[in-house]
Amino acid sequence: MKAICFVTATRAEYGLLFPLIQKFKSSGMFRIQGIITGAHLSPEFGYTKGEIQADLFDESEDVEILLSSDSPVGVTKAMGLGMISFGEVLARFNPDLLVLLGDRYEMLSVASAALVHKIPIAHLHGGEITEGAYDDSIRHAITKLSHLHFTATEQYRRRVIQMGEQPNSVFNVGAIGIDNIKNLHLLSRQSLFSDLGIPSNTKVAVVTYHPVTLNSQAVEHQIRELLAGLQARDDLFIVFTKANADNEGRKINKALQKYVSEHTDTTALFDSLGVLRYLSLVKAADVVIGNSSSGILEAPALATPVINIGDRQKGRTRPEGVIDCSCQKSDIIQAIDTALSAEFAQVFTSSSNPYGDGKTSENIFSIISEIRSFSDLVQKKFYPISISEDN
């Protein structure tokens, strides 16, 4: 029986991968392996390994690489430790195929280790652009290390081919996050708000703000402007979810903890809500605010207005319902006013989602399950596109 290995480092990534892993597991056609790493194993970031379904993998291994520092030195050391540790696990697991999602530095380390082990890689969400973060370069690097590519839109598919990947290895399957929206039975507003301690008679904003790793503006200034913009609205109950483990994520979380401790009646802060509660909350909320990819991919599919702050997601295809603004107090206030207006709500009546129909897992499984020999994928050929040899 062929073995497929999935790697997960964060709560968000696991939530996206879950329906795909479940699809492969339920088929009974593959041995399912898991590498659990990064923030999943850190109490500081919620120890979200506890959210991973225990029987999802036939075999799994924890790989601790996250250091107590999120400085550039700390992150690069974690990447180096990751490459060493992932290489050891891959030698033991020896999977037929490795499945990676996205653009985090942990995935670059494991992809590099897989290259040397001659393990083919299936990569999800390649071809996208996020100009405000070094994740952009990491994503493209993983594309060049990968052998099967599952993109979220046709534009992204063409971009992967533009990078020299063979067209018959690149598939537009939609965004996998839509699968959860279509298939999960989301919680009711009443039961969810009761569980989370949110007043039932108030407007709710869900706020997630991650480090903008290529921004020269100090993160302390960014978070001050964000909080000042939010505080200007006294009719909002604000549910914060913590920043990820990128550079300076701890500074953001420290500022959020302080702010919430001073505004206990109108705010709440969670390390992690899990997939079901998070998506249920996004659906029930009046607005989603921040710079998370979930504001681009999932929230519009739930018909919730989104305020996308700054450049972290710059370059991604925007569905209707997304308002872009700078990380300045006045712009944030104006964006909130627009998002909560009756006029803006009308954009959802005719909106269409560019990220697929919620059948991404089914599409990926269908393609992978028909591959007879994964080892034949290892040796790649560059695909040239109309470039003159004379230039």
N, C-alpha and C positions, 0 to 999 in steps of 0.2 A: 504494500500500500504506500502510495506517495505521501510525503510529508510536506505540509505547508506551514511556514513559520510567520506569525504576525508579531510586530514589535509595537509597543505602546509606551509612551513616556508621560502623557498628560491626561487629565480628565476629559478634555474636549476631544482629543484624538481617539480615545477609547470609545467615547460615545458615538463617534462617526464610524469607527470600525466594527462596532458591535453587530449590526445587522449582517454584515458581510461574513464575519467569523461564524455567526450563528447559522448562516446559509450553508457554509462549507461543513460545519459540524453536523448539521441535521442530515446532510446528504449521505453520510456514512462512507463516502468514497475516498476520504483523505484522513491521514493522521494529523491532528491539529496541534501545533506547537506555539508556545507564547514566550516572548521575552518581555519582562516587565521592568521598567527602568525609570530614571528621571524623577519627576515630582511625585509620581505614584508612591515612591518609597520614602518620602520626606514628611515627617509630622508637621513641619513648618508650612507645607503647602497642602495640608489636609490628609496626608497618608491615604490617597485615593485608591490604593490597591484594594482597599476594603469594598470598593464599588464594583470590582471586577468579578463577574460571575464565576464562582469557584470551579464549576465543572465544564467551563467553556473550552478548556484546553486538555488534550490528552497528556501532555507534559508541558511544564513551564519552568522558568527559572527567573529569579530576581537578579538584576544587575544594578548594584548601587554605584552611581557615578557622581551624584549631585553633591558639590562641596558647599560649605557654609558661606562662601563668597560668590557674589554674582557680578564681580568686576570682570573686565576683559581677560585678565590673567586667570581668574577663577573659572570662567567658562571654557577657556582654551585648555586648561588642565583637565576639566571634566570631559572634554572631547577626546583628549589623549587617553585618559583612563578608560573611557568608553570603548575606544578602538581596541585596546588591549583586552578588555573584559568581553566584549562582543565576539572578538576573534576566538576566544577560548570556548564560549558557549556554542558558536556556530560549528566549531570542530567536534563538539560532543553531539549536537543535534543533527548535523549534516542534512539540512532540509533540501528538498528538491526545488523549492521556490520560497523566496522571502518576500513578504508583502509589507510595503512601507507607505505611509500617508504623509503628504505635506512637505514641510520645509524647516523642521527644527534641527538644531545642531546635533542632537542625539542621533537623528536619522542619517545625517551625513557620516557620522562615525561608523554606524553599523553597515551602511552601504559600502564604505571603503573597505571594511573588513570582509564583507561578502565578495567584493571584487577579487581579492586575493585568494579567497577560498573557492573561487569559480562557481559561486552560487547565483543563479539568475534572480533578478529582482523585478517584481511587479510594483509599479509606482502609481499612486493615486494623487490627483490634483496637481499634475505637472502643467507647465505652459502658462501658469498664471503670473501676474505681475503685482508686486506690492513694494512700491518704490521707497517707502519710508523705513524699511527694515532690512537687515542683512539676510533675513530669511529668503529674500528674493534671489540672491546669488546661490544660497544653499539649495533652494528648490531646483534651479537650473543645473547645478552640479549633480544632484541626485538623478535628474533626468539622464545625464550622460553616463551615469553608472548603472542605469536600469535597462531592462530588456523588453518589458511590456509596459505600456503607458495607458492609463485610464483617466481621461480628462473630463472636465465638467461641462465644457461647451465646445462647439465646433471651432470657434476662434482659438481656443487653447490647444485644440488638436492640431490645427495648422501651425501654431507656434512651435510645438514640439517637433513637428516634421521639419520646420525651418532650421531647427538646431541639428539636423542631420540624422534624425531617427527615421527608420524605414516606415513608410505609410501603413504597411500591413501589420505593424506592431503597435499602432497608436489608435485608440478607440475612444470616441466620444460617448460616454455612458451616463452623463449627468452628475450632479453633486450628490454624494452619498448621504449627506445630512437630510435630504428630502425624504429618504426612506423612512427614517424615524418618525417624521411628521405624518407620513401616510399610514404607518403601521402601528404606532404606539397608541394606546388608549389614554389620552391625556387626562390629567386630574381636573376636577371641577374647580372653578374659582373659589367657591366657598370652602371646600375641604383643603385646598392648597393654602389659602390665606390663613386658615385656622392653624394648619400645621406649621407655617412659617412665622406666625405672630404678626401678620399684616392686617391693619384695620380694614374692614370690609367696605367702608364708606369713603374711600379716598382714591385719588388717582395714584397710579404706581409707575415708577420708572425703574427699569433694570439697567444697571450701570456696570460695565466691565471695561477697564482701561489698562492696556498692556504697555510695556516699554516700547518707545519708538527708537529702535536701536541705531538708526542712521540720522537722527535729529540732533542738531547742535544745541538746541534749546534745553536748558537744565530740566531734568524730570521734576524737580521740586517746584519750578515755575509752572510747568504743565498741570500738575495736580492741584496747585493753588487756584489756577484759573478755572479748572473743571469744577472744583468744589464751590468756588464763589458763584459760578454760573448756576449750579444746582441750588444753592442756598437762596438765590433770589426768588425762587418759586416756593412759596410757603404752602402750596396746595398739593405737593407731591410727597408721597412716601417713597423713599429711595432704597432699593435693594441692591447692594454692592456684591459682586463676586470678585474674589481676589485676583490680582495680576499673576501672570505666569512666572516661570523661573528664569526669564531672560535677564540680561544686564539691567540692574537697578530695579528689578521687580520688587525687591524687599523694601526699597524706599517708598514705592507706591503703597504697598500694603501697610507699612508703618503709619503713613499719613492717613490712610482710610481708617485704620483702627482708632487713631486719635480722634478723627472727626466723628465717627460713629459713637464713641464713648461720650462725646459732648452733645450729641443729638439723638439720644436713645428713643425719643418718642416718634421720630420721623424717619429713622434709618435702621437698616439691618445689614450685617456683613456676614458672608458665608465663604468658607474655604472652598467648598464645592457643593453644588446642589444635586449632582447626578443628572443623567440624561432626562429621565422622566419629569422630575420636578423642574428642571431648568426650562425645558420646552413648554411645559404647562404654564410656567410663570411668564415666559415670553408671550404666549398666546393671551394670557389674562391681562398683561400689562397694557398701559396706555402708550408707552413709548420705550424704546431701547436706545441707550446712549453709550457711546464709547468708541473703541477702535478694534473690536474683536471681529474676526471673520464671520462669526455667527450673525452679526448684524447685516452682513451682505448676503449670506447664503440662506440661513434658516428663518430669521425674523420676518423678512418680506413674504416668505411662503406661508407664514401664519397670519398675514395681513396686519402686522403690527408696525406702526411708523418707526423709523430708525434715524437717529442722528449719528452720523459717522464723523468723528473728530480727527482732524489732522491728516497726515500723509501715510500712516501705517498701511492702509488698504488702497492707496493710490495705484490705479492701474487695473483693478479688478472690475469686471463687468457689473454694472449697477442695475438691479431690478428697480421697478417703480416703488416708491415709498421710502427711498433713502435720501436723506438730506445731508449734504457735506458741509462742514463748517470748520473754521480754524479753532485752535485751542486757545481762544480768548474769551473772557467772561461775557463781553457784549454779544459776540457771535453765538455763543452757546445759548444765551437767554433768548435771542431772536429765533434760533433754530427750534428751541422748545416751544415757543409761542406758535410757530408755524406748524410743527408736528401735531400739536394738540388742537389745532383749529378744525372746525367743521369742514372748511373748504378742502383742506389737505386730505381728509378722510376719503374724499371722493376718488382719489387716484387709485384706490384698491378695487373700485367697481369694475374697471376694465383692465386691470393689471394682468400681465402674463409673466411666468417665471422662466428665465433663460436657462435655469439649471436642471431641467429635466422633470420627469413625471413620477419620481419615487420608485423606479425600478432599477436603480444603479447596481445594487447587490446581485440581483437576478441576472443582469447583463454581464457583470464581471464573472460570476460563477459560470455562466454558459460558455464564455470564451475560454476561461482557464481549464474547465473540465474537458474540453475537446482537444487539448494539447497532449499529444502522445509522448513526446520526449522533451522534458524541460532542459535537458543538457544541451540540446541543439540550439537553445537560445543564447548560450554563453558567448559565442563568437559573433560579434556584431559587424555589420558593414555600414560605413557612413553613407548617407543618402544625399547626394549633391543636388542643388536646385539652381539651375540656370546661371551658373557662375562661369564666366569665360576664363579659360586657362591662361589667357594673355594678360589678365588684369591682376 
